[in-house]
Amino acid sequence: MKNDLSERKNVVLLVDNKHRDLMVATLIAHQLEETGVICHLEPLEAWRGVLAAYRPSMIIFNHINATHLVQYSKRLAEMGVKTAVLPNEGILYDPEVLNYNAGKHHNGAHIDMFFCWNQVHKDALLRCGFDQNTQIEVVGVPRFDYYFAPWSGIFDVQKRTPQGRPRLLFCTNFGFAKYYDLPKATAEEFMREYTCVSSYKDFWDLIETNHQCQQRFFDYITAAVAADRFDITLRPHPNEKLSVYQQWLDKLKPEWRGRVRLDRETHITQAILNCDLEISCETCTTAMESWIAGKPTVELVLKKHPVFYHKFHAGLNVACEKPEDLPRIVEEELAHPRQEAQRAEHLRVWCDSPRGASSARMAEVIANKLRGAKEPDWSKLNLTDQRRAAKLRFLRMLGLPYHFNPLLPVKSRLLGARYAIKTFAYRKSIHPRDVEAARRWLEQGLAKNKAADR
């Protein structure tokens, strides 16, 4: 039932990574539109163009830590445009990293609403003297909603036949490794804002460690492939270079290649629901998603660097410290899965006990916030705002994202490393066709579920 809003409000939800964030953004948009709020999905880089293009009552960011976003939030506040934050990574085990993300180092932003994955984050926001005018809500992890009905019924889940080989899902988590082959200045440009956190000061150590762990990972998956007892799906993290894994695959013995499938397009929920056992690389949220889905989990122990490895999380998975042991450990775990009682408590503390209602809760809170809210003062829009809006509309007509640059491929080929990060950022951005396809996928899936229930 749609709430009776006297005037339908526009909300813009900025999407960072199409592989990780688009589907959950689509679900949130669906829930918002069920309340009568119009939701527009745009790439993160369109944060300035959306203002005059949509005249939104609210813009939802994944963070407002960077200085330019802090200043922008103040301007939005002066106009009466509400700002909200929904982190796309909201499990922050390290206390110093938690405080950084809670605003200790960037506490000048104007944020009307902050959606936390857990009470731990909310408590940190309060401890750091977060803006007293901010409404802080613990909603859990919206993307985990897909593990619960009716959303889980949208996915095409294939049950393994008794004669079928066990299906293993390898999930990697080496986002910093992509900087290893780039000039240090390029990596420093990206890492600069995090260096106020002591564990991130030596950013090159993090990059080298992540690269070494990535190389070590190939020993593990190769051992599983060589065993010839499993069907394997390799799922790189959305923030990794896919080419690294394609190169490994290309070098495998021809007779081995058919045993492994490289896949970053399938929704992670479907990938987990379709596997018999999930394998993660030290601390990774995919392990928690697998707990929710009732899948056995194995955690590969790599270097135990404190930024990438957390013992109290690792203890809830089955550990594997040697590549040659992996086939045996997998078979033992498949035969007798260990159910750690502490998993439910971990999910309660860090994910607000997932139950499939996070996106609906978030939509309800936003709709209540906007109901009866005063229209922003659009007279404060300037010519630059209008120019940016025109750019956004024009590029949308062409099916392109706001930050499209026709010269980027040429610059990338000629100058390589200097444009590597910009190229990566562009490749992970949503296009209008991606949004249309995601919305169609969700609506068709829900329609299929309703038809099956009749």
Secondary structure, DSSP 8 states (H G I E B T S, - for coil): -----SS--EEEEEES-TTTTHHHHHHHHHHHHHTT-EEEEEEGGGTTTHHHHH--SEEEES---SHHHHHHHHHHHHHT-EEEE--SS----SHHHHHHHTTSS------SEEEESSHHHHHHHHHTT--TT-EEEE---GGGGGGSTTGGGGS------TTS--EEEEE---GGGGGTTS-HHHHHHHHGGGTTSGGGSSHHHHHHHHHHHHHHHHHHHHHHHHHT--EEEEE--TTS-HHHHHHHHHHS-HHHHTTEEE-SSS-HHHHHHT-SEEEEESS-HHHHHHHHTT--EEEE-----TTT--HHHHTTSEEE--GGGHHHHHHHHHHS----THHHHHHHHHHS---S-HHHHHHHHHHHHHTT-----GGG--HHHHHHHHHHHHHHHTT--TT--TTHHHHHHHHGGGGHHHHHHHHTS--HHHHHHHHHHHHHHHHHHHHHH-
